[in-house]
Amino acid sequence: MRAVIIYTKGPAWIDDKPFWEQGLHPHRLYLVDVLQDRLVSAGPFTDHTGGLVIINVETLEEAEEVTENDPAVLEEKFTYEVHPWKPLEGLFVENG
């Protein structure tokens, strides 16, 4: 199964700073180290309000556990939501 983790600004987020100035390097290293081959995609929102991670997991509890131990969550830079997710196979939407 796949899970989507939606990170949003937490109490320790500094509103007048972009994501690259929030001290999120430990968060990135944690995701790379812990998720390794389970990571499908990840990245920040360009409006500097958080980010999104898509991972392969056996259960949603596994995704919750990974996220609860994320340094950015522990430092309250992010809050999060975890959702089960299934991509639509074969869907292509053309822009314009």
N, C-alpha and C positions, 0 to 999 in steps of 0.2 A: 504494500500500500504506500501511497505517497501522502505526505503531510506538508502543509504550508504553515510557516511560522511568520506572523506579521509582527514586526517590532515597531513600536511607536515611542515617542519621547516620554521618558520617565521623569521623576522629580529632580534628578541630578543633571538632566540635560541643560546645557547653557543655551538659551534661546537666540542670542545674537551671534552664535558661532555655527559655521557649516559643519557637516558631519566629519570632515577630515581634521577638524580641530577639537574634536570631542574626546580624544584619547581612547579611540576604539581599537587600537592595534591588538591588545589582548583578546578582544572579542573575535577579531579576524583569525588570529592564530588558533584560538580555541575551536572555532568552527572547522578550520582546515584540519586540525589535529584529530578532533573527536569524530567528525563526520566522514573524512577521507572519501572512501568510495561510495558512501550513501548520499553524498551531496549531488543534487540535480542542478540547481541554480541558486544564485544568491546575489544580492546587491542592494545598495541604498536607494531610497527614493530621492529623486533629484530636487525635491522641494525641501530637503533636509529635515523631514519629519520622522524618519525611521528607515525601515528596510524590510526586505522579504527574503525568506529562505525556503526552498523546496527540497525535501529530503525523502529518501526511501526508508521506511521503517516497517517493523512487524506490527506494532501497535501504536495508537496515539499516546499511550502512557510513555513509550520510549521517546517520542518527540517532546513530550512535556518534561521528562527528566533531563534530556539534553539541554533544553532551553532554560530550565530552572537553575542549572549550573553554569550558565554562560556568564563570564565576568561582567559584561555590560548590564545584565539583569541583576546580578548580585550587587553591583555598584549603583543600581537604580538609574542608570543612564537610559535604559529601555524598560518598558513594560511590553507584554506580548500577548498574543492569542495564537492558539494552535487549532488548525482545522484539517480534517481529512480532505484530500483533493484527488480528483481524477481528471486528467486532461481529455479534451474532446479529440478523439482520433480522426484524422483526415479533414479537420476543419481548416479552411484557409479563407481569410477575409482580405480582400484587396483594398488598399487605400486609394481614395480618389475615385 
